[in-house]
Amino acid sequence: NKTMQIIIKTKNIELTDSLEKFIQTKIGKLNKFFHTDAEIYLEIERETSHHRKGEVFCAEAIVVLSGKKLVAQAKNEDMGKAITEVKEEMEIELNAQQDFVVQEPALCIGKENL
């Protein structure tokens, strides 16, 4: 039974129970991409800039997959949207990796049959 651990780091934001639950629910959906135990590092930061009005939230997710580091980043004025966007970006990264892993052996088998 595989498990996915989400390691959360925050900067200029308090990690409340509700925020942690939201992150676990959103980012937890990435579990379907992993065939073994996995770790996802998620950093959420509230940018403190004197030049802008309002807040900007940055989310960054990092996964190390077969020795390869996958990074997804998102910025949004809404923290929830930044987390959702970083999850969607990581899905694209993981899909690209899965296609590579799945298609490469298929191409090798195809060449053997020629």
C-alpha positions in Angstrom: 0.0 0.0 0.0 1.7 3.2 -1.2 1.7 6.4 0.8 2.3 9.9 -0.3 3.8 12.3 2.3 3.2 16.0 1.8 5.8 18.1 3.5 4.5 21.7 4.0 6.6 24.7 4.6 5.2 28.2 4.9 6.7 31.7 4.8 4.8 34.7 6.1 1.7 32.5 6.5 0.4 30.6 9.5 -0.3 27.0 8.7 -3.7 26.6 10.2 -5.6 23.3 10.5 -8.0 24.3 7.7 -5.1 25.3 5.4 -3.3 22.1 6.1 -6.5 20.1 5.4 -7.0 22.0 2.1 -3.5 21.3 1.0 -3.8 17.6 1.9 -7.0 17.3 -0.1 -5.8 19.2 -3.1 -2.2 18.0 -3.4 -3.2 14.5 -2.2 -4.9 14.0 -5.5 -1.5 13.6 -7.1 -1.2 10.3 -5.3 -2.6 8.5 -8.3 0.6 9.3 -10.3 2.8 7.3 -7.9 3.4 3.5 -7.9 5.5 3.6 -4.8 5.8 5.7 -1.6 6.4 9.4 -2.5 7.2 12.7 -1.0 6.0 16.1 -2.2 7.5 19.2 -0.8 5.2 22.2 -0.9 6.2 25.7 0.0 3.7 28.5 0.3 4.8 32.0 0.7 3.0 35.3 1.1 5.1 37.8 -0.7 5.7 41.0 1.1 6.2 43.7 -1.4 5.9 47.4 -0.8 5.4 48.1 -4.5 2.1 46.2 -4.9 -1.3 46.7 -3.3 -2.8 43.5 -1.9 -1.1 40.2 -1.2 0.4 37.8 -3.6 0.8 34.1 -2.7 3.5 31.8 -4.2 3.2 28.1 -4.2 6.0 25.7 -5.2 5.8 22.0 -5.3 8.9 19.7 -5.7 8.8 16.0 -6.4 11.9 13.8 -6.8 11.1 11.0 -9.2 13.7 8.4 -10.2 16.4 10.9 -9.3 14.8 13.6 -11.4 13.6 16.8 -9.7 10.2 18.1 -10.9 9.2 21.6 -9.9 5.9 23.4 -10.3 5.3 27.0 -9.4 2.3 29.3 -9.2 1.5 32.8 -8.1 -2.0 34.2 -7.3 -3.6 36.8 -5.2 -5.8 34.0 -3.8 -3.9 31.4 -1.8 -6.3 28.6 -2.6 -6.0 29.3 -6.3 -2.2 29.4 -6.1 -2.3 25.9 -4.4 -4.7 24.6 -7.1 -2.6 26.0 -9.9 0.6 24.4 -8.5 -1.2 21.1 -8.3 -2.4 21.4 -11.9 1.1 22.3 -13.0 2.6 19.3 -11.2 0.0 17.1 -12.8 1.3 18.2 -16.2 4.9 17.5 -15.1 4.0 14.1 -13.8 2.0 13.2 -16.9 5.0 14.1 -19.0 7.1 11.7 -16.9 4.6 8.9 -17.1 4.3 9.2 -20.9 8.0 8.9 -21.2 8.2 5.9 -18.9 5.2 4.2 -20.6 6.1 4.9 -24.2 9.8 4.1 -24.1 9.4 0.4 -23.5 6.6 0.2 -26.1 8.9 1.8 -28.7 11.6 -0.8 -27.9 9.1 -3.6 -28.3 8.0 -2.2 -31.6 11.6 -2.0 -32.9 12.2 -5.7 -32.0 9.2 -6.7 -34.1 10.5 -5.1 -37.3 
